[in-house]
Amino acid sequence: MRIMRNSQAHAILLCGSRADGTENEFSDYDVAAFADVPADASVLISAESRARNMATSTTCIFCEIVARRLPATIVFEDAEHLAFFPLEHINPGHLLLIPKRHVDYLFEMDAPALHALWSAAAELAPGLRAVTAAKRVGVAVEGFAVPHVHVHLVPLHAPDELNPTRAKSISQGETDRLAKLLREAFDA
């Protein structure tokens, strides 16, 4: 896989080779650092490529994260799920919880997988709440940006905070601090 910057300063183009040797364009992605993409950088699909990615890409960015072909700051993993930071947090500590097996739509999951996903969310919520001193942990599932089931677990301090327009980047220092604390909380 090679990483090339596109004409926009905030996005890069991730390309890989298919088995037949032709190039496979995954899509444009925002990445935490552009000069030297660290192995644990958080990844989020860029706004301008969402529609194109959903319409044309056969490669799922979350499946690429599961396979460790794309970087992400992973704070939790079990046999069936991963939880990692998005690039932009509604509030610091915002997590994406995904099933490792690709499923596009939440209600296409079979009952055991759906139960396991929500059980994992319930397992993570107390540690997320404690680490971030949140009053509640909010949950959102919409699936338009990336066609792979993902549950947003968002630390909330006030009733109006579960709003994606509030999302913003956090510093690498804050990312590292929260990741360390969350990994410790989830291992307990």
C-alpha positions, 0 to 999 in steps of 0.5 A: 500500500502506498500513501499519496497526498492529494491536492487538499492539505487535509486529505491523503489518497490511500492506494493498494494493489489488487492481486492482478497488479492494478491499483485499487483506490480506497478513497480519501481519508483524513489522518491525524498526521500527514508528514509521517503517518504514525502506526496508531493514527486515527482515521476518518473518511473525509467529507468530500469523498463520503458519497463517492466511497459509498457508491464506488468503493468495494474496500471498507475502511473499517475492514482495513483497520480490522486487518491492520492495513490502515492505522487507528488508535485502538483502545479495545479489542475482543474476538468480535469487536474493535473500539477506536478513536475517530479523527474528530471527537464530539467530546474527547474520548468519543469512540467508534465500536465496530464488529470485526465482521463486515456488515453494512447495516445494523439491522442486517446483523443476526440476533447473536451478533447484535446482542454481542455488539450491544454487550460490548458497548455496555462493557465499554461505557462504564470505563469511558464514563469514568475516564472522561468524568462524563454524566452519561455516555451517549450512543448514535448509530447512523452508518452513512459516512462508512457503510460498516456498522459502527456505534458512536460512544460519546462521553456527554456532560450536557443534554445537547452534546450528542451532535456531530457538528460539534466534532473536532480534532483533539491534540496528539497529547490528549489522544495519547493520554485518553488512549492510555487511560481507556486501555487501562480501564477496559483491561480492568 
